[in-house]
Amino acid sequence: MDVTPLECLSLQRIAEEALTNIVKHSHATVVQIRIYYENSALIMEVEDNGVGVDVDLVNQAGLGVGLRSMSGF
């Protein structure tokens, strides 16, 4: 499957936000980004060895604008 220009731009922006969050918050030393198609859906997975984040707690506190903007594409 071909990736459209809009999908490329979205992937770039999501990857930038993920990497920014990793640098700012996670103290990670290793980052892995995987991009692939599964069941006709374009998937990007970002994984690091950082300290982690409690997504529910961040959402309850009204924080995590970057996390919300990255989900659901």
PQR file of N, CA, C, O and H, with PARSE charges and radii, in Angstrom:
ATOM      1  N   MET A   1       0.835  -1.178   0.000 -0.4000 1.5000
ATOM      2  CA  MET A   1       0.000   0.000   0.000 -0.0000 2.0000
ATOM      3  C   MET A   1       0.882   1.245   0.000  0.5500 1.7000
ATOM      4  O   MET A   1       1.936   1.284   0.635 -0.5500 1.4000
ATOM      5  N   ASP A   2       0.434   2.232  -0.709 -0.4000 1.5000
ATOM      6  CA  ASP A   2       1.158   3.499  -0.745 -0.0000 2.0000
ATOM      7  C   ASP A   2       0.684   4.395   0.397  0.5500 1.7000
ATOM      8  O   ASP A   2      -0.496   4.404   0.747 -0.5500 1.4000
ATOM      9  H   ASP A   2      -0.422   2.201  -1.225  0.4000 1.0000
ATOM     10  N   VAL A   3       1.615   5.141   0.967 -0.4000 1.5000
ATOM     11  CA  VAL A   3       1.297   6.112   2.016 -0.0000 2.0000
ATOM     12  C   VAL A   3       1.050   7.456   1.337  0.5500 1.7000
ATOM     13  O   VAL A   3       1.860   7.904   0.525 -0.5500 1.4000
ATOM     14  H   VAL A   3       2.574   5.134   0.683  0.4000 1.0000
ATOM     15  N   THR A   4      -0.058   8.091   1.667 -0.4000 1.5000
ATOM     16  CA  THR A   4      -0.397   9.372   1.052 -0.0000 2.0000
ATOM     17  C   THR A   4       0.441  10.494   1.677  0.5500 1.7000
ATOM     18  O   THR A   4       0.975  10.336   2.775 -0.5500 1.4000
ATOM     19  H   THR A   4      -0.715   7.727   2.327  0.4000 1.0000
ATOM     20  N   PRO A   5       0.554  11.624   0.973 -0.5600 1.5000
ATOM     21  CA  PRO A   5       1.273  12.765   1.554  0.2800 2.0000
ATOM     22  C   PRO A   5       0.681  13.209   2.897  0.5500 1.7000
ATOM     23  O   PRO A   5       1.424  13.572   3.809 -0.5500 1.4000
ATOM     24  N   LEU A   6      -0.643  13.184   3.025 -0.4000 1.5000
ATOM     25  CA  LEU A   6      -1.279  13.574   4.287 -0.0000 2.0000
ATOM     26  C   LEU A   6      -0.916  12.598   5.408  0.5500 1.7000
ATOM     27  O   LEU A   6      -0.670  13.010   6.541 -0.5500 1.4000
ATOM     28  H   LEU A   6      -1.247  12.889   2.284  0.4000 1.0000
ATOM     29  N   GLU A   7      -0.885  11.310   5.085 -0.4000 1.5000
ATOM     30  CA  GLU A   7      -0.481  10.314   6.088 -0.0000 2.0000
ATOM     31  C   GLU A   7       0.975  10.525   6.501  0.5500 1.7000
ATOM     32  O   GLU A   7       1.309  10.412   7.681 -0.5500 1.4000
ATOM     33  H   GLU A   7      -1.085  10.975   4.164  0.4000 1.0000
ATOM     34  N   CYS A   8       1.832  10.829   5.539 -0.4000 1.5000
ATOM     35  CA  CYS A   8       3.246  11.107   5.856 -0.0000 2.0000
ATOM     36  C   CYS A   8       3.377  12.303   6.787  0.5500 1.7000
ATOM     37  O   CYS A   8       4.139  12.264   7.753 -0.5500 1.4000
ATOM     38  H   CYS A   8       1.560  10.921   4.581  0.4000 1.0000
ATOM     39  N   LEU A   9       2.643  13.353   6.502 -0.4000 1.5000
ATOM     40  CA  LEU A   9       2.685  14.544   7.341 -0.0000 2.0000
ATOM     41  C   LEU A   9       2.164  14.232   8.743  0.5500 1.7000
ATOM     42  O   LEU A   9       2.753  14.666   9.733 -0.5500 1.4000
ATOM     43  H   LEU A   9       2.023  13.385   5.718  0.4000 1.0000
ATOM     44  N   SER A  10       1.073  13.489   8.831 -0.4000 1.5000
ATOM     45  CA  SER A  10       0.532  13.107  10.138 -0.0000 2.0000
ATOM     46  C   SER A  10       1.528  12.255  10.912  0.5500 1.7000
ATOM     47  O   SER A  10       1.742  12.479  12.104 -0.5500 1.4000
ATOM     48  H   SER A  10       0.595  13.136   8.027  0.4000 1.0000
ATOM     49  N   LEU A  11       2.134  11.287  10.251 -0.4000 1.5000
ATOM     50  CA  LEU A  11       3.145  10.446  10.905 -0.0000 2.0000
ATOM     51  C   LEU A  11       4.316  11.274  11.409  0.5500 1.7000
ATOM     52  O   LEU A  11       4.810  11.051  12.514 -0.5500 1.4000
ATOM     53  H   LEU A  11       1.961  11.105   9.283  0.4000 1.0000
ATOM     54  N   GLN A  12       4.757  12.222  10.606 -0.4000 1.5000
ATOM     55  CA  GLN A  12       5.871  13.076  11.000 -0.0000 2.0000
ATOM     56  C   GLN A  12       5.521  13.865  12.257  0.5500 1.7000
ATOM     57  O   GLN A  12       6.312  13.922  13.199 -0.5500 1.4000
ATOM     58  H   GLN A  12       4.355  12.403   9.708  0.4000 1.0000
ATOM     59  N   ARG A  13       4.350  14.465  12.272 -0.4000 1.5000
ATOM     60  CA  ARG A  13       3.948  15.290  13.418 -0.0000 2.0000
ATOM     61  C   ARG A  13       3.754  14.454  14.677  0.5500 1.7000
ATOM     62  O   ARG A  13       4.118  14.880  15.773 -0.5500 1.4000
ATOM     63  H   ARG A  13       3.707  14.418  11.507  0.4000 1.0000
ATOM     64  N   ILE A  14       3.184  13.274  14.522 -0.4000 1.5000
ATOM     65  CA  ILE A  14       3.011  12.392  15.679 -0.0000 2.0000
ATOM     66  C   ILE A  14       4.363  11.939  16.207  0.5500 1.7000
ATOM     67  O   ILE A  14       4.584  11.915  17.418 -0.5500 1.4000
ATOM     68  H   ILE A  14       2.888  12.928  13.632  0.4000 1.0000
ATOM     69  N   ALA A  15       5.273  11.576  15.298 -0.4000 1.5000
ATOM     70  CA  ALA A  15       6.609  11.156  15.722 -0.0000 2.0000
ATOM     71  C   ALA A  15       7.346  12.298  16.422  0.5500 1.7000
ATOM     72  O   ALA A  15       8.019  12.078  17.429 -0.5500 1.4000
ATOM     73  H   ALA A  15       5.093  11.596  14.314  0.4000 1.0000
ATOM     74  N   GLU A  16       7.221  13.509  15.895 -0.4000 1.5000
ATOM     75  CA  GLU A  16       7.860  14.668  16.532 -0.0000 2.0000
ATOM     76  C   GLU A  16       7.330  14.886  17.947  0.5500 1.7000
ATOM     77  O   GLU A  16       8.105  15.128  18.872 -0.5500 1.4000
ATOM     78  H   GLU A  16       6.674  13.688  15.077  0.4000 1.0000
ATOM     79  N   GLU A  17       6.015  14.801  18.114 -0.4000 1.5000
ATOM     80  CA  GLU A  17       5.409  14.986  19.434 -0.0000 2.0000
ATOM     81  C   GLU A  17       5.847  13.882  20.388  0.5500 1.7000
ATOM     82  O   GLU A  17       6.165  14.146  21.547 -0.5500 1.4000
ATOM     83  H   GLU A  17       5.385  14.604  17.363  0.4000 1.0000
ATOM     84  N   ALA A  18       5.864  12.658  19.903 -0.4000 1.5000
ATOM     85  CA  ALA A  18       6.300  11.536  20.738 -0.0000 2.0000
ATOM     86  C   ALA A  18       7.754  11.709  21.173  0.5500 1.7000
ATOM     87  O   ALA A  18       8.082  11.517  22.344 -0.5500 1.4000
ATOM     88  H   ALA A  18       5.606  12.443  18.961  0.4000 1.0000
ATOM     89  N   LEU A  19       8.614  12.068  20.243 -0.4000 1.5000
ATOM     90  CA  LEU A  19      10.030  12.252  20.573 -0.0000 2.0000
ATOM     91  C   LEU A  19      10.240  13.437  21.510  0.5500 1.7000
ATOM     92  O   LEU A  19      11.092  13.383  22.398 -0.5500 1.4000
ATOM     93  H   LEU A  19       8.348  12.224  19.291  0.4000 1.0000
ATOM     94  N   THR A  20       9.471  14.508  21.318 -0.4000 1.5000
ATOM     95  CA  THR A  20       9.545  15.658  22.228 -0.0000 2.0000
ATOM     96  C   THR A  20       9.171  15.234  23.644  0.5500 1.7000
ATOM     97  O   THR A  20       9.857  15.587  24.603 -0.5500 1.4000
ATOM     98  H   THR A  20       8.780  14.552  20.598  0.4000 1.0000
ATOM     99  N   ASN A  21       8.069  14.466  23.777 -0.4000 1.5000
ATOM    100  CA  ASN A  21       7.652  13.985  25.096 -0.0000 2.0000
ATOM    101  C   ASN A  21       8.704  13.077  25.721  0.5500 1.7000
ATOM    102  O   ASN A  21       8.950  13.144  26.925 -0.5500 1.4000
ATOM    103  H   ASN A  21       7.511  14.179  22.998  0.4000 1.0000
ATOM    104  N   ILE A  22       9.318  12.238  24.915 -0.4000 1.5000
ATOM    105  CA  ILE A  22      10.355  11.336  25.422 -0.0000 2.0000
ATOM    106  C   ILE A  22      11.531  12.134  25.959  0.5500 1.7000
ATOM    107  O   ILE A  22      12.029  11.856  27.049 -0.5500 1.4000
ATOM    108  H   ILE A  22       9.118  12.184  23.937  0.4000 1.0000
ATOM    109  N   VAL A  23      11.973  13.121  25.198 -0.4000 1.5000
ATOM    110  CA  VAL A  23      13.109  13.944  25.628 -0.0000 2.0000
ATOM    111  C   VAL A  23      12.772  14.717  26.896  0.5500 1.7000
ATOM    112  O   VAL A  23      13.586  14.789  27.817 -0.5500 1.4000
ATOM    113  H   VAL A  23      11.569  13.347  24.312  0.4000 1.0000
ATOM    114  N   LYS A  24      11.571  15.297  26.946 -0.4000 1.5000
ATOM    115  CA  LYS A  24      11.179  16.131  28.088 -0.0000 2.0000
ATOM    116  C   LYS A  24      10.915  15.334  29.363  0.5500 1.7000
ATOM    117  O   LYS A  24      11.254  15.782  30.458 -0.5500 1.4000
ATOM    118  H   LYS A  24      10.909  15.238  26.198  0.4000 1.0000
ATOM    119  N   HIS A  25      10.313  14.157  29.221 -0.4000 1.5000
ATOM    120  CA  HIS A  25       9.732  13.514  30.391 -0.0000 2.0000
ATOM    121  C   HIS A  25      10.254  12.122  30.735  0.5500 1.7000
ATOM    122  O   HIS A  25      10.226  11.746  31.907 -0.5500 1.4000
ATOM    123  H   HIS A  25      10.038  13.794  28.331  0.4000 1.0000
ATOM    124  N   SER A  26      10.719  11.355  29.780 -0.4000 1.5000
ATOM    125  CA  SER A  26      10.906   9.929  30.045 -0.0000 2.0000
ATOM    126  C   SER A  26      12.293   9.526  30.534  0.5500 1.7000
ATOM    127  O   SER A  26      12.444   8.480  31.165 -0.5500 1.4000
ATOM    128  H   SER A  26      10.741  11.660  28.828  0.4000 1.0000
ATOM    129  N   HIS A  27      13.295  10.335  30.255 -0.4000 1.5000
ATOM    130  CA  HIS A  27      14.684   9.978  30.595 -0.0000 2.0000
ATOM    131  C   HIS A  27      15.112   8.680  29.905  0.5500 1.7000
ATOM    132  O   HIS A  27      15.938   7.937  30.435 -0.5500 1.4000
ATOM    133  H   HIS A  27      13.173  11.185  29.743  0.4000 1.0000
ATOM    134  N   ALA A  28      14.555   8.411  28.735 -0.4000 1.5000
ATOM    135  CA  ALA A  28      14.854   7.188  27.993 -0.0000 2.0000
ATOM    136  C   ALA A  28      16.244   7.247  27.379  0.5500 1.7000
ATOM    137  O   ALA A  28      16.762   8.320  27.068 -0.5500 1.4000
ATOM    138  H   ALA A  28      13.884   9.014  28.304  0.4000 1.0000
ATOM    139  N   THR A  29      16.823   6.089  27.214 -0.4000 1.5000
ATOM    140  CA  THR A  29      18.105   5.960  26.513 -0.0000 2.0000
ATOM    141  C   THR A  29      17.952   5.209  25.197  0.5500 1.7000
ATOM    142  O   THR A  29      18.866   5.198  24.374 -0.5500 1.4000
ATOM    143  H   THR A  29      16.402   5.218  27.467  0.4000 1.0000
ATOM    144  N   VAL A  30      16.781   4.574  24.998 -0.4000 1.5000
ATOM    145  CA  VAL A  30      16.505   3.826  23.774 -0.0000 2.0000
ATOM    146  C   VAL A  30      15.084   4.153  23.325  0.5500 1.7000
ATOM    147  O   VAL A  30      14.154   4.139  24.132 -0.5500 1.4000
ATOM    148  H   VAL A  30      16.038   4.583  25.667  0.4000 1.0000
ATOM    149  N   VAL A  31      14.920   4.448  22.037 -0.4000 1.5000
ATOM    150  CA  VAL A  31      13.608   4.711  21.449 -0.0000 2.0000
ATOM    151  C   VAL A  31      13.491   3.870  20.183  0.5500 1.7000
ATOM    152  O   VAL A  31      14.434   3.764  19.399 -0.5500 1.4000
ATOM    153  H   VAL A  31      15.676   4.460  21.382  0.4000 1.0000
ATOM    154  N   GLN A  32      12.310   3.274  20.000 -0.4000 1.5000
ATOM    155  CA  GLN A  32      12.062   2.492  18.792 -0.0000 2.0000
ATOM    156  C   GLN A  32      10.734   2.941  18.200  0.5500 1.7000
ATOM    157  O   GLN A  32       9.726   3.007  18.903 -0.5500 1.4000
ATOM    158  H   GLN A  32      11.544   3.361  20.637  0.4000 1.0000
ATOM    159  N   ILE A  33      10.734   3.252  16.897 -0.4000 1.5000
ATOM    160  CA  ILE A  33       9.517   3.629  16.184 -0.0000 2.0000
ATOM    161  C   ILE A  33       9.297   2.606  15.078  0.5500 1.7000
ATOM    162  O   ILE A  33      10.188   2.343  14.270 -0.5500 1.4000
ATOM    163  H   ILE A  33      11.553   3.199  16.325  0.4000 1.0000
ATOM    164  N   ARG A  34       8.091   2.029  15.056 -0.4000 1.5000
ATOM    165  CA  ARG A  34       7.720   1.060  14.030 -0.0000 2.0000
ATOM    166  C   ARG A  34       6.496   1.594  13.291  0.5500 1.7000
ATOM    167  O   ARG A  34       5.535   2.053  13.909 -0.5500 1.4000
ATOM    168  H   ARG A  34       7.367   2.242  15.712  0.4000 1.0000
ATOM    169  N   ILE A  35       6.545   1.527  11.967 -0.4000 1.5000
ATOM    170  CA  ILE A  35       5.423   1.953  11.124 -0.0000 2.0000
ATOM    171  C   ILE A  35       5.099   0.792  10.191  0.5500 1.7000
ATOM    172  O   ILE A  35       5.976   0.263   9.508 -0.5500 1.4000
ATOM    173  H   ILE A  35       7.325   1.153  11.465  0.4000 1.0000
ATOM    174  N   TYR A  36       3.813   0.401  10.174 -0.4000 1.5000
ATOM    175  CA  TYR A  36       3.417  -0.734   9.348 -0.0000 2.0000
ATOM    176  C   TYR A  36       1.919  -0.678   9.077  0.5500 1.7000
ATOM    177  O   TYR A  36       1.180   0.059   9.730 -0.5500 1.4000
ATOM    178  H   TYR A  36       3.101   0.830  10.729  0.4000 1.0000
ATOM    179  N   TYR A  37       1.490  -1.471   8.103 -0.4000 1.5000
ATOM    180  CA  TYR A  37       0.067  -1.637   7.824 -0.0000 2.0000
ATOM    181  C   TYR A  37      -0.418  -2.918   8.484  0.5500 1.7000
ATOM    182  O   TYR A  37       0.274  -3.936   8.485 -0.5500 1.4000
ATOM    183  H   TYR A  37       2.090  -2.070   7.573  0.4000 1.0000
ATOM    184  N   GLU A  38      -1.625  -2.848   9.048 -0.4000 1.5000
ATOM    185  CA  GLU A  38      -2.273  -4.034   9.598 -0.0000 2.0000
ATOM    186  C   GLU A  38      -3.767  -3.910   9.321  0.5500 1.7000
ATOM    187  O   GLU A  38      -4.401  -2.939   9.733 -0.5500 1.4000
ATOM    188  H   GLU A  38      -2.187  -2.021   9.047  0.4000 1.0000
ATOM    189  N   ASN A  39      -4.320  -4.883   8.631 -0.4000 1.5000
ATOM    190  CA  ASN A  39      -5.745  -4.862   8.276 -0.0000 2.0000
ATOM    191  C   ASN A  39      -6.134  -3.530   7.624  0.5500 1.7000
ATOM    192  O   ASN A  39      -7.136  -2.919   7.995 -0.5500 1.4000
ATOM    193  H   ASN A  39      -3.804  -5.672   8.297  0.4000 1.0000
ATOM    194  N   SER A  40      -5.343  -3.096   6.663 -0.4000 1.5000
ATOM    195  CA  SER A  40      -5.567  -1.861   5.902 -0.0000 2.0000
ATOM    196  C   SER A  40      -5.456  -0.589   6.733  0.5500 1.7000
ATOM    197  O   SER A  40      -5.847   0.481   6.268 -0.5500 1.4000
ATOM    198  H   SER A  40      -4.529  -3.593   6.362  0.4000 1.0000
ATOM    199  N   ALA A  41      -4.935  -0.682   7.942 -0.4000 1.5000
ATOM    200  CA  ALA A  41      -4.730   0.501   8.790 -0.0000 2.0000
ATOM    201  C   ALA A  41      -3.227   0.763   8.910  0.5500 1.7000
ATOM    202  O   ALA A  41      -2.434  -0.161   9.093 -0.5500 1.4000
ATOM    203  H   ALA A  41      -4.618  -1.552   8.320  0.4000 1.0000
ATOM    204  N   LEU A  42      -2.856   2.031   8.804 -0.4000 1.5000
ATOM    205  CA  LEU A  42      -1.475   2.435   8.983 -0.0000 2.0000
ATOM    206  C   LEU A  42      -1.233   2.611  10.478  0.5500 1.7000
ATOM    207  O   LEU A  42      -1.927   3.388  11.133 -0.5500 1.4000
ATOM    208  H   LEU A  42      -3.500   2.782   8.655  0.4000 1.0000
ATOM    209  N   ILE A  43      -0.260   1.899  11.015 -0.4000 1.5000
ATOM    210  CA  ILE A  43       0.010   1.879  12.459 -0.0000 2.0000
ATOM    211  C   ILE A  43       1.408   2.427  12.722  0.5500 1.7000
ATOM    212  O   ILE A  43       2.363   2.078  12.029 -0.5500 1.4000
ATOM    213  H   ILE A  43       0.304   1.267  10.483  0.4000 1.0000
ATOM    214  N   MET A  44       1.517   3.292  13.731 -0.4000 1.5000
ATOM    215  CA  MET A  44       2.832   3.721  14.221 -0.0000 2.0000
ATOM    216  C   MET A  44       2.893   3.384  15.707  0.5500 1.7000
ATOM    217  O   MET A  44       2.010   3.766  16.475 -0.5500 1.4000
ATOM    218  H   MET A  44       0.741   3.576  14.294  0.4000 1.0000
ATOM    219  N   GLU A  45       3.927   2.675  16.100 -0.4000 1.5000
ATOM    220  CA  GLU A  45       4.162   2.353  17.502 -0.0000 2.0000
ATOM    221  C   GLU A  45       5.456   3.027  17.936  0.5500 1.7000
ATOM    222  O   GLU A  45       6.472   2.940  17.246 -0.5500 1.4000
ATOM    223  H   GLU A  45       4.644   2.364  15.476  0.4000 1.0000
ATOM    224  N   VAL A  46       5.414   3.690  19.068 -0.4000 1.5000
ATOM    225  CA  VAL A  46       6.595   4.334  19.628 -0.0000 2.0000
ATOM    226  C   VAL A  46       6.834   3.707  20.997  0.5500 1.7000
ATOM    227  O   VAL A  46       5.935   3.673  21.838 -0.5500 1.4000
ATOM    228  H   VAL A  46       4.589   3.760  19.628  0.4000 1.0000
ATOM    229  N   GLU A  47       8.028   3.220  21.210 -0.4000 1.5000
ATOM    230  CA  GLU A  47       8.365   2.559  22.466 -0.0000 2.0000
ATOM    231  C   GLU A  47       9.703   3.083  22.955  0.5500 1.7000
ATOM    232  O   GLU A  47      10.625   3.292  22.166 -0.5500 1.4000
ATOM    233  H   GLU A  47       8.758   3.248  20.527  0.4000 1.0000
ATOM    234  N   ASP A  48       9.806   3.294  24.261 -0.4000 1.5000
ATOM    235  CA  ASP A  48      11.088   3.698  24.833 -0.0000 2.0000
ATOM    236  C   ASP A  48      11.289   2.990  26.161  0.5500 1.7000
ATOM    237  O   ASP A  48      10.382   2.330  26.668 -0.5500 1.4000
ATOM    238  H   ASP A  48       9.058   3.125  24.902  0.4000 1.0000
ATOM    239  N   ASN A  49      12.471   3.129  26.714 -0.4000 1.5000
ATOM    240  CA  ASN A  49      12.779   2.489  27.990 -0.0000 2.0000
ATOM    241  C   ASN A  49      12.762   3.501  29.136  0.5500 1.7000
ATOM    242  O   ASN A  49      13.487   3.354  30.120 -0.5500 1.4000
ATOM    243  H   ASN A  49      13.208   3.665  26.301  0.4000 1.0000
ATOM    244  N   GLY A  50      11.931   4.519  28.996 -0.4000 1.5000
ATOM    245  CA  GLY A  50      11.854   5.578  29.997 -0.0000 2.0000
ATOM    246  C   GLY A  50      10.992   5.218  31.192  0.5500 1.7000
ATOM    247  O   GLY A  50      10.591   4.068  31.369 -0.5500 1.4000
ATOM    248  H   GLY A  50      11.342   4.639  28.197  0.4000 1.0000
ATOM    249  N   VAL A  51      10.713   6.233  32.014 -0.4000 1.5000
ATOM    250  CA  VAL A  51      10.034   6.029  33.291 -0.0000 2.0000
ATOM    251  C   VAL A  51       8.543   5.755  33.148  0.5500 1.7000
ATOM    252  O   VAL A  51       7.918   5.302  34.108 -0.5500 1.4000
ATOM    253  H   VAL A  51      11.039   7.167  31.870  0.4000 1.0000
ATOM    254  N   GLY A  52       7.956   6.011  31.998 -0.4000 1.5000
ATOM    255  CA  GLY A  52       6.543   5.723  31.776 -0.0000 2.0000
ATOM    256  C   GLY A  52       5.653   6.875  32.197  0.5500 1.7000
ATOM    257  O   GLY A  52       6.105   7.862  32.778 -0.5500 1.4000
ATOM    258  H   GLY A  52       8.464   6.379  31.218  0.4000 1.0000
ATOM    259  N   VAL A  53       4.366   6.718  31.885 -0.4000 1.5000
ATOM    260  CA  VAL A  53       3.383   7.746  32.205 -0.0000 2.0000
ATOM    261  C   VAL A  53       2.066   7.055  32.543  0.5500 1.7000
ATOM    262  O   VAL A  53       1.701   6.063  31.912 -0.5500 1.4000
ATOM    263  H   VAL A  53       3.999   5.916  31.413  0.4000 1.0000
ATOM    264  N   ASP A  54       1.365   7.574  33.527 -0.4000 1.5000
ATOM    265  CA  ASP A  54       0.037   7.090  33.875 -0.0000 2.0000
ATOM    266  C   ASP A  54      -0.963   7.906  33.059  0.5500 1.7000
ATOM    267  O   ASP A  54      -1.331   9.012  33.454 -0.5500 1.4000
ATOM    268  H   ASP A  54       1.662   8.380  34.040  0.4000 1.0000
ATOM    269  N   VAL A  55      -1.398   7.368  31.933 -0.4000 1.5000
ATOM    270  CA  VAL A  55      -2.246   8.088  30.988 -0.0000 2.0000
ATOM    271  C   VAL A  55      -3.554   8.507  31.646  0.5500 1.7000
ATOM    272  O   VAL A  55      -4.011   9.630  31.434 -0.5500 1.4000
ATOM    273  H   VAL A  55      -1.099   6.469  31.612  0.4000 1.0000
ATOM    274  N   ASP A  56      -4.165   7.635  32.438 -0.4000 1.5000
ATOM    275  CA  ASP A  56      -5.428   7.983  33.104 -0.0000 2.0000
ATOM    276  C   ASP A  56      -5.248   9.167  34.038  0.5500 1.7000
ATOM    277  O   ASP A  56      -6.090  10.065  34.065 -0.5500 1.4000
ATOM    278  H   ASP A  56      -3.794   6.722  32.611  0.4000 1.0000
ATOM    279  N   LEU A  57      -4.169   9.184  34.801 -0.4000 1.5000
ATOM    280  CA  LEU A  57      -3.900  10.287  35.723 -0.0000 2.0000
ATOM    281  C   LEU A  57      -3.678  11.594  34.968  0.5500 1.7000
ATOM    282  O   LEU A  57      -4.180  12.642  35.374 -0.5500 1.4000
ATOM    283  H   LEU A  57      -3.485   8.454  34.780  0.4000 1.0000
ATOM    284  N   VAL A  58      -2.928  11.533  33.875 -0.4000 1.5000
ATOM    285  CA  VAL A  58      -2.674  12.716  33.055 -0.0000 2.0000
ATOM    286  C   VAL A  58      -3.986  13.255  32.494  0.5500 1.7000
ATOM    287  O   VAL A  58      -4.218  14.464  32.510 -0.5500 1.4000
ATOM    288  H   VAL A  58      -2.520  10.681  33.545  0.4000 1.0000
ATOM    289  N   ASN A  59      -4.845  12.366  31.999 -0.4000 1.5000
ATOM    290  CA  ASN A  59      -6.136  12.790  31.437 -0.0000 2.0000
ATOM    291  C   ASN A  59      -7.038  13.391  32.509  0.5500 1.7000
ATOM    292  O   ASN A  59      -7.705  14.395  32.260 -0.5500 1.4000
ATOM    293  H   ASN A  59      -4.657  11.384  31.986  0.4000 1.0000
ATOM    294  N   GLN A  60      -7.069  12.794  33.692 -0.4000 1.5000
ATOM    295  CA  GLN A  60      -7.901  13.304  34.784 -0.0000 2.0000
ATOM    296  C   GLN A  60      -7.449  14.695  35.223  0.5500 1.7000
ATOM    297  O   GLN A  60      -8.267  15.518  35.635 -0.5500 1.4000
ATOM    298  H   GLN A  60      -6.527  11.978  33.894  0.4000 1.0000
ATOM    299  N   ALA A  61      -6.154  14.950  35.135 -0.4000 1.5000
ATOM    300  CA  ALA A  61      -5.611  16.246  35.544 -0.0000 2.0000
ATOM    301  C   ALA A  61      -5.789  17.317  34.466  0.5500 1.7000
ATOM    302  O   ALA A  61      -5.466  18.484  34.686 -0.5500 1.4000
ATOM    303  H   ALA A  61      -5.489  14.281  34.800  0.4000 1.0000
ATOM    304  N   GLY A  62      -6.305  16.916  33.303 -0.4000 1.5000
ATOM    305  CA  GLY A  62      -6.511  17.883  32.225 -0.0000 2.0000
ATOM    306  C   GLY A  62      -5.231  18.228  31.490  0.5500 1.7000
ATOM    307  O   GLY A  62      -5.170  19.229  30.775 -0.5500 1.4000
ATOM    308  H   GLY A  62      -6.567  15.968  33.124  0.4000 1.0000
ATOM    309  N   LEU A  63      -4.223  17.414  31.660 -0.4000 1.5000
ATOM    310  CA  LEU A  63      -2.952  17.626  30.980 -0.0000 2.0000
ATOM    311  C   LEU A  63      -2.893  16.690  29.779  0.5500 1.7000
ATOM    312  O   LEU A  63      -3.888  16.052  29.435 -0.5500 1.4000
ATOM    313  H   LEU A  63      -4.272  16.602  32.240  0.4000 1.0000
ATOM    314  N   GLY A  64      -1.753  16.610  29.156 -0.4000 1.5000
ATOM    315  CA  GLY A  64      -1.563  15.638  28.093 -0.0000 2.0000
ATOM    316  C   GLY A  64      -2.171  16.024  26.769  0.5500 1.7000
ATOM    317  O   GLY A  64      -2.672  15.161  26.049 -0.5500 1.4000
ATOM    318  H   GLY A  64      -0.944  17.128  29.436  0.4000 1.0000
ATOM    319  N   VAL A  65      -2.142  17.284  26.429 -0.4000 1.5000
ATOM    320  CA  VAL A  65      -2.660  17.721  25.131 -0.0000 2.0000
ATOM    321  C   VAL A  65      -1.951  16.973  24.011  0.5500 1.7000
ATOM    322  O   VAL A  65      -2.587  16.558  23.042 -0.5500 1.4000
ATOM    323  H   VAL A  65      -1.734  17.986  27.014  0.4000 1.0000
ATOM    324  N   GLY A  66      -0.656  16.800  24.134 -0.4000 1.5000
ATOM    325  CA  GLY A  66       0.111  16.074  23.109 -0.0000 2.0000
ATOM    326  C   GLY A  66      -0.321  14.635  22.994  0.5500 1.7000
ATOM    327  O   GLY A  66      -0.423  14.100  21.890 -0.5500 1.4000
ATOM    328  H   GLY A  66      -0.139  17.137  24.921  0.4000 1.0000
ATOM    329  N   LEU A  67      -0.578  13.998  24.129 -0.4000 1.5000
ATOM    330  CA  LEU A  67      -1.042  12.605  24.098 -0.0000 2.0000
ATOM    331  C   LEU A  67      -2.386  12.501  23.408  0.5500 1.7000
ATOM    332  O   LEU A  67      -2.604  11.595  22.604 -0.5500 1.4000
ATOM    333  H   LEU A  67      -0.495  14.432  25.025  0.4000 1.0000
ATOM    334  N   ARG A  68      -3.289  13.422  23.715 -0.4000 1.5000
ATOM    335  CA  ARG A  68      -4.613  13.387  23.071 -0.0000 2.0000
ATOM    336  C   ARG A  68      -4.507  13.658  21.576  0.5500 1.7000
ATOM    337  O   ARG A  68      -5.213  13.041  20.778 -0.5500 1.4000
ATOM    338  H   ARG A  68      -3.112  14.158  24.369  0.4000 1.0000
ATOM    339  N   SER A  69      -3.631  14.573  21.197 -0.4000 1.5000
ATOM    340  CA  SER A  69      -3.524  14.915  19.775 -0.0000 2.0000
ATOM    341  C   SER A  69      -2.929  13.778  18.961  0.5500 1.7000
ATOM    342  O   SER A  69      -3.154  13.698  17.754 -0.5500 1.4000
ATOM    343  H   SER A  69      -3.057  15.074  21.845  0.4000 1.0000
ATOM    344  N   MET A  70      -2.171  12.895  19.609 -0.4000 1.5000
ATOM    345  CA  MET A  70      -1.544  11.784  18.884 -0.0000 2.0000
ATOM    346  C   MET A  70      -2.453  10.579  18.738  0.5500 1.7000
ATOM    347  O   MET A  70      -2.207   9.738  17.874 -0.5500 1.4000
ATOM    348  H   MET A  70      -1.989  12.960  20.590  0.4000 1.0000
ATOM    349  N   SER A  71      -3.484  10.466  19.542 -0.4000 1.5000
ATOM    350  CA  SER A  71      -4.322   9.264  19.505 -0.0000 2.0000
ATOM    351  C   SER A  71      -5.463   9.435  18.512  0.5500 1.7000
ATOM    352  O   SER A  71      -5.929  10.545  18.250 -0.5500 1.4000
ATOM    353  H   SER A  71      -3.684  11.150  20.244  0.4000 1.0000
ATOM    354  N   GLY A  72      -5.895   8.312  17.971 -0.4000 1.5000
ATOM    355  CA  GLY A  72      -7.086   8.318  17.141 -0.0000 2.0000
ATOM    356  C   GLY A  72      -6.894   8.667  15.687  0.5500 1.7000
ATOM    357  O   GLY A  72      -7.879   8.914  14.991 -0.5500 1.4000
ATOM    358  H   GLY A  72      -5.517   7.411  18.183  0.4000 1.0000
ATOM    359  N   PHE A  73      -5.688   8.701  15.200 -0.4000 1.5000
ATOM    360  CA  PHE A  73      -5.491   8.989  13.777 -0.0000 2.0000
ATOM    361  C   PHE A  73      -5.788   7.769  12.960  0.5500 1.7000
ATOM    362  O   PHE A  73      -5.681   7.806  11.734 -0.5500 1.4000
ATOM    363  H   PHE A  73      -4.887   8.500  15.765  0.4000 1.0000
TER
END
